[in-house]
Amino acid sequence: MSVPLEVSAPIPRGAEHDPDAALSIHDLTVAYDRRPVLWDVDLDVPRGCLAAIVGPNGAGKSTLIKSCLDLLPRISGDVRIFGETWRAVRKRVAYVPQRESVDWDFPVSALDVVAMGTYARLGWLRPVGRKQKKSAMQALDRVGLADYAHRQISQLSGGQQQRVFLARALVQDADLYLMDEPFSSVDAATEQAIVEVLRALRQSGATLVVVHHDLQTVAEYFEHVILLNMRVVASGPMAETLTHENLRPPTEVG
């Protein structure tokens, strides 16, 4: 039987971190059944940038996103969003999980799913009204799915389901978007639609941190990159960070 992990108290933050960063992570370690998945992760993501998290399978990319949102317990470390804990600024943060993690057989329409994005600002005990449904329809229109608003999500293709998730994030009108592989298993048209929405959000001043799996497109889509393999290999502006040296596998010693 596994022993529950304890979350340590926040670590005092030193001068090495940017106090104006949108996302600031200090010495973060996360484990499953006491097996480390992330180890001493330390990085800053500047405000108003489009950032990718890139790494091999099992590198801890999704774990990093989830731990920032307190969806997974930490062994140690501290995460700050706009200088605050996630719970203090949760209304300013939107999360797009992996499509594969959702039960798409739940009997609900695309419009209903998108309207769920208004709950954080509306409050759980207040019903979704005309204003919220109008915002949800506008978000669906932005991702090209206005004609599918009343269709059951189980009847949508994988790419359309991913667009619904993106629309749900859009309706939150957040300052920070954390997205877990939004380009996974989508067609070329959906991928380009997602890129256009990301760029529009970036242009409006939002910060986006996106788990991405394709090295061929990362430099085209993003301006900041975090190379992750359980630890941070490198983090920074794309031109300085996505280099052959940083992508080279570590040399075994001995």
RATA-V607405 format. One record per backbone hydrogen bond with DSSP energy under -1.0 kcal/mol. CO is the residue of the C=O (numbers start at 1). NH is the residue of the N-H. E is the energy in kcal/mol with one decimal. If there is no record, write none. Layout:
<<CO:NH:E> <CO:NH:E>>
This chain:
<<14:17:-1.4> <18:21:-1.8> <22:82:-1.7> <23:45:-2.9> <24:80:-2.9> <25:43:-2.1> <26:78:-2.0> <28:41:-2.8> <29:75:-2.5> <29:76:-1.4> <30:37:-3.4> <30:38:-2.0> <32:35:-2.2> <35:32:-2.3> <38:30:-1.5> <41:28:-2.6> <43:25:-3.1> <45:22:-1.8> <45:23:-1.5> <49:208:-2.6> <50:223:-2.3> <50:224:-1.6> <51:210:-2.8> <52:226:-3.0> <53:212:-2.5> <54:228:-3.0> <56:59:-1.7> <59:230:-2.4> <60:64:-2.1> <61:65:-1.6> <62:66:-2.6> <63:67:-2.5> <64:68:-1.5> <66:71:-2.6> <67:70:-1.1> <76:29:-2.2> <78:26:-3.0> <80:24:-2.8> <81:84:-1.8> <84:81:-3.7> <85:89:-1.0> <89:92:-2.5> <90:93:-1.4> <92:175:-2.4> <92:176:-2.2> <94:178:-3.0> <96:180:-3.2> <98:101:-1.5> <99:102:-1.6> <102:104:-1.1> <103:106:-1.2> <106:108:-1.7> <108:153:-2.3> <109:113:-2.1> <110:114:-2.2> <111:115:-2.4> <112:116:-1.2> <114:117:-1.8> <115:118:-2.1> <116:119:-1.6> <118:122:-2.5> <119:123:-3.5> <123:126:-1.3> <129:133:-2.2> <130:134:-2.2> <131:135:-2.0> <132:136:-2.2> <133:137:-2.4> <134:138:-2.2> <135:139:-2.1> <136:140:-2.3> <137:141:-2.2> <138:142:-1.8> <139:143:-1.2> <140:145:-3.3> <141:144:-1.3> <145:148:-1.8> <146:149:-1.2> <148:151:-1.7> <149:111:-2.8> <151:110:-1.8> <152:155:-1.9> <153:156:-1.4> <157:161:-2.6> <158:162:-2.0> <159:163:-1.7> <160:164:-2.0> <161:165:-2.0> <162:166:-2.0> <163:167:-2.6> <164:168:-2.3> <165:169:-1.6> <166:170:-2.2> <167:171:-2.1> <169:172:-1.1> <170:173:-1.8> <175:207:-2.7> <176:94:-2.6> <177:209:-3.0> <178:96:-2.7> <179:211:-3.1> <181:184:-1.4> <183:186:-1.2> <187:191:-2.4> <188:192:-2.2> <189:193:-2.0> <190:194:-2.5> <191:195:-2.3> <192:196:-2.2> <193:197:-1.8> <194:198:-2.6> <195:199:-2.5> <196:200:-2.0> <197:201:-2.4> <198:202:-2.5> <199:203:-2.4> <200:204:-1.4> <201:206:-2.1> <202:205:-1.4> <207:177:-2.6> <208:51:-3.4> <209:179:-2.6> <210:53:-2.7> <214:218:-1.2> <217:221:-2.3> <218:222:-2.1> <223:238:-2.5> <224:52:-2.3> <225:236:-2.1> <226:54:-2.8> <227:233:-2.6> <227:234:-1.2> <229:231:-1.3> <230:39:-2.9> <231:229:-2.9> <234:227:-2.9> <236:225:-2.6> <237:241:-1.7> <238:242:-2.6> <241:243:-2.0> <243:247:-1.9> <244:248:-1.1>>
